[in-house]
């Protein structure tokens, strides 16, 4: 099996969610960045070894409710869209361990959570954790994909990430809308692109 490149490995570790396709590739120790067109690859010999079977296993687990997911369906209600259906990092890791699936990506994922990111810590601050997680995720993403910065600034990328993870950090109001003010304040804290000119790329 192909090894995960160290720089890409860290980027994927910072992700809190994966699509079903990304999940299958990571379990097989393949970097999803190298397989962006895999959903449109129909020749079996061009697919990573074990990929079709594992993808089917993940889909079945999601349909049976043994693997939690944010499901997106195709027009047929029984057909999961594996390009857009997402599973969390933690749920996928627990599912893999429960089923005895040994994979380098998760076996190496044994770093301790810092106190300020640990929800069980009595001094845990959701907004502080959100700012740090957003900075980690976006700085890693733009370091690996500088094209993301084409005609863009860092702050909107941070705000988009915070909206995607709003529920995780208590950034959804009682009426179901995003806490826009809170998200903007956190993005300001995490934003390193406070000057003029082209945004700087941080090397995580």
N, C-alpha and C positions, 0 to 999 in steps of 0.2 A: 504493500500500500504506500501511496505517496506521503511523504512527511509534510506536516504543516510548516510553512515558513515562519520563523520566529516573529517577524514584524506583523505578519497577518494574524498569527495565532493570538497575539495580545489584542489586536483589534476585535477579533471575534469574541474573545473572553469578556470584553466590555459590553457586548450586546446583551440586553435583558430578554429579547425575543428573537426567535428565528422563524423563517417560513418552514414549511414541512420539507421542502426541497433542500434548504440550507441545513436543516437538522439531519437529514439522511446523509448528506455529504460530510458533515462534521463527524458524525459517528463513524464513518468509514475513513476518517483522517484525510479527507480531501478538502482543499480550500475552496469554498463556494465562489470566491472571486475569480477562480480559474475556470468556472463552469457556468458562466452567465446565461448561455443559450441552451442549457441542458434540457429545459422543458420542451424545446423544439427539436431535440435530437431523437430520432426514431430508430437509428441503427444500433442494435444491442451491443455490437462490438466496440462502439465508440463510447459507451457508458462505463463508469467505474465498476469494477467487479463487485457484485452483490447489491448494487444500487436499486435495480427494479424491485427486487424482493423486499428490501428494507423499506423502500418508499411505500409499497403496498402494506407492509406490516404497520407502519406508522399511521397510515390512513385508517386501517381497520381499528387500531387502538383508539384513535380519535372518535370514530363512529360509534364504538362500543362504550365510550366514556371512561376508558382506563388511562387515557392521556388527555389532560385538559388542553383546550385550544380555543382560540378566537376563530371560529369557523366562517369561511366564506365559501358559498356554494356556487357551482355552475348553474346553468338553467335547469338541469336535472337535479332535484332536491337530494338525491342520494349520492351525488358526485362532488367530492371536496376539491376545491381549487387549491392545489398544493403550492402555487406561486404566491398566494396572498393569505392563506390560512396560517396563523401564527401560534407557536407554542413558546412558553417561557423557558429561559435557560434552566431555572431550578426544576421545573416540572419535567423537562426532558432528561436532565441528569438523574433525577430520582427514578424515572421510568426505566432508563437504561440500566441503572444499578439493580432495580427490582427484578429485571429480566435477565440478569447476569451478562449483560452486554459490556464487554471490556473495550474501551476505546482510549487512545492516548489523549485525545482532546479533553476528556473529563477526568481521566486519572491524574493528569498534570494540573488540574484545576483544584488545587488544595490550599490555596493561599488563605490566610486568616482575614476575616473582615475587620477593618479598622474600627475602633470604638465609635467614632463619629458617624459611621455608616451602619452600625449595628442597631436594629430596631429594638432589641431587648435592653439596650443601654438606657438607664434612667435619664441620662442627659442627651438622648438622641434628639436632634433637631431636623425635622423633615425638609425644611428649606435649605439648611446647610448641606444635607445629604444630596438634595436635588441639584444644587449648584455644582458640587464636586462631581457627581455622576454625569451631569451634562457636559462639564468641561472635559472629563476623561473620554467620554464617547465621541464628542465632536472633534477634539484635538487629535484623537487616534484616527478618526475617519478621514479628516482632511489631509493628514500626513500620508495616508495610504492612497487617497484619491484626490490629488490637488485640483482635478477638474471640477470638483464641487464648488470651488471658489470662483469659478468663471462668472464675472459680473455680480458676485454676491458678497455679502458681509457675513461676519461670524454670528452676530447677535440674532438674526432671523433663523439661522440654523439651530442655535441653542433654544430659541423659543419653540421651534417646530418639535425638537426632541422632547422638550418639557411638556408640550401638549400631548405627545404620544404616550408619555409616562405619567400623565397628570394624576391618575387614580393612585398610582404607587406612592406619590408624595403628598397626597391630600390637597391637590390643586384643582379639585372639582367642587363647585358650589352646590348648595342644597337643591337648587333648581336644575342641576345637571349641566350647567354651562361651565366652561373653563374659568378659573380665577385668573383673568387676563392681567390684572394689576400685579398679583403675586408672581405670575410667570415672567412678566416684564422685569420686575425687581430682581428675581433670581438670575435671569439672563444677563442683566447688567453686572451682577457680581461675578459671573462666570466668564464674561466677555473679556478677552485679552486684546481685542482689536479696537482699542479706544482712540487711536490716532488716525491720521489721514493716510491716503495711499492704499496700496494693495494689502490685503490681510496677511498677517504673518502666519506661517505654518509652524505649529509647535511639534517638536519631535518627542513623543511620549517616552 
